[in-house]
Amino acid sequence: MGSSDSDDLFEVIGPDGSADPALDPGLPQGTLLAMLRAMRRIRAIDARMMMLQRQGRVSFYGECRGQEATPVAFAFATELTDWIFPALREGAIMLVRGFGLDSYLAQVYGNDLDELRGRQMPSHYASRSVAQVSWSSCIGTQVPHAVGAAWAAKLRGDRTVTVGFMGDGATSEADFHVAMNFAAVYRAPCVLCCQNNHWSISVPSDRQTASSTFAKKAVAYGMPGIRVNGNDVLALFRVASEAVERARSGGGPTFIEAFTYRMGAHSSSDDPSRYRDQRDVDEWARRDPVAVFERYLTAKGLWDAERGAALGAELDAEVLEAVRRVESHGPPAVLTMFDDVYAERPWHLEEQRQQIQNEDQRGEDG
Ligand SMILES: Cc1ncc(C[n+]2csc(CCOP(=O)(O)OP(=O)(O)O)c2C)c(N)n1
């Protein structure tokens, strides 16, 4: 599968929904249906959040529409003790790994339900409870973080694997090259995955690199580079599982290029019709990862239009109800800004904290 120096694209599901039995990972029915549900849940959340952003109720949003297969495949291919270092479009991995929907959406609003206490930008999800680290928005910085954490796990002798994600644009950052080199030299137990969604805001991927593929960059660093159809959740699951297993068993890092397409805008702040051809978008819509997987499940007799409509209605209702609950929360209390910053609060911050507390008290009394 996916030789380390070729331009091959590894795929499992064909255009008609059939799968080569030799390549099909043969997952149980329950797992297949759970994967589909997870992909469609992310899509339902994205649709609702983009709508709320347009209504001015959410300040910023980065949707992953068209790229749902990668986060879902990795969520299923990793163990809960493996640490995830996402970029903008993989934050929902923690949701698939069991993080509550209300708490997840609270991280979009940054309100008093948000365990990050409203200190992160929206779409920068994180929780220690599901071993997921927030990215910083500075492109590529999470890649060396993922490698460093993997190296730490190796030094400690535990079996943790880390997964670091990036877009194609991040491969032009120095951080990417430093991380790739370090990972390979120290055989860090990590998987680095580049979602090549063809665009880095308005810069097309063919202006990002002169290499014929992103996967082949791995060869020069001395690690396997696998190019996989990023719209084929089963191909991704296989490639991700093998890479995670290789890392866990001491075989070192793997670089994966997930070949996909960003169906939506870069973020809620961008209008892609200004720089890309709608015909390309229409062409990629025919390879929609949810539709591809539904065709596979239909061919296996596990899915039909009726079940699809019922799932859509159920997920829309779930998200809407969660939004109602989350929106009933106000901003984090002012005093929380002093928490979780210093192990021992310095005297000048303690003084300021006390001052605010006294003012609050006077306001309540008066
Ligand atoms: C170091 C740095 N340079 C530039 C930016 C501005 N910026 C924000 S997102 C983005 C594009 C990222 O593209 P890519 O890495 O391909 O990921 P995608 O958003 O397509 O998933 C850029 C250039 C930034 N945030 N950080």
The ligand as an SDF file (V2000), in Angstrom:
LIG
                    3D

 26 27  0  0  0  0  0  0  0  0999 V2000
    2.3800   31.6930   10.4370 C   0  0  0  0  0  0  0  0  0  0  0  0
    1.0910   32.1480    9.8000 C   0  0  0  0  0  0  0  0  0  0  0  0
    1.1200   32.6890    8.5560 N   0  0  0  0  0  0  0  0  0  0  0  0
   -0.0360   33.0800    7.9540 C   0  0  0  0  0  0  0  0  0  0  0  0
   -1.2380   32.9360    8.6180 C   0  0  0  0  0  0  0  0  0  0  0  0
   -2.5330   33.3750    7.9430 C   0  0  0  0  0  0  0  0  0  0  0  0
   -3.3030   32.1730    7.5820 N   0  0  0  0  0  0  0  0  0  0  0  0
   -4.3200   31.7380    8.3430 C   0  0  0  0  0  0  0  0  0  0  0  0
   -4.9930   30.3360    7.7530 S   0  0  0  0  0  0  0  0  0  0  0  0
   -3.9300   30.3000    6.4530 C   0  0  0  0  0  0  0  0  0  0  0  0
   -3.9990   29.2260    5.4180 C   0  0  0  0  0  0  0  0  0  0  0  0
   -3.7620   27.8650    5.9430 C   0  0  0  0  0  0  0  0  0  0  0  0
   -3.8440   26.9520    4.8780 O   0  0  0  0  0  0  0  0  0  0  0  0
   -3.5660   25.4340    5.0890 P   0  0  0  0  0  0  0  0  0  0  0  0
   -2.3780   25.2300    5.9730 O   0  0  0  0  0  0  0  0  0  0  0  0
   -3.5080   24.8160    3.7350 O   0  0  0  0  0  0  0  0  0  0  0  0
   -4.8330   24.8840    5.9120 O   0  0  0  0  0  0  0  0  0  0  0  0
   -6.3740   24.9780    5.5540 P   0  0  0  0  0  0  0  0  0  0  0  0
   -6.8790   26.2350    6.2150 O   0  0  0  0  0  0  0  0  0  0  0  0
   -6.5290   24.9890    4.0720 O   0  0  0  0  0  0  0  0  0  0  0  0
   -6.9980   23.7820    6.1880 O   0  0  0  0  0  0  0  0  0  0  0  0
   -3.0460   31.3820    6.4970 C   0  0  0  0  0  0  0  0  0  0  0  0
   -2.0030   31.6590    5.4810 C   0  0  0  0  0  0  0  0  0  0  0  0
   -1.2170   32.3750    9.9170 C   0  0  0  0  0  0  0  0  0  0  0  0
   -2.3500   32.1780   10.6130 N   0  0  0  0  0  0  0  0  0  0  0  0
   -0.0570   31.9790   10.4690 N   0  0  0  0  0  0  0  0  0  0  0  0
  1  2  1  0
  2  3  1  0
  2 26  2  0
  3  4  2  0
  4  5  1  0
  5  6  1  0
  5 24  2  0
  6  7  1  0
  7  8  2  0
  7 22  1  0
  8  9  1  0
  9 10  1  0
 10 11  1  0
 10 22  2  0
 11 12  1  0
 12 13  1  0
 13 14  1  0
 14 15  2  0
 14 16  1  0
 14 17  1  0
 17 18  1  0
 18 19  2  0
 18 20  1  0
 18 21  1  0
 22 23  1  0
 24 25  1  0
 24 26  1  0
M  CHG  1   7   1
M  END
$$$$
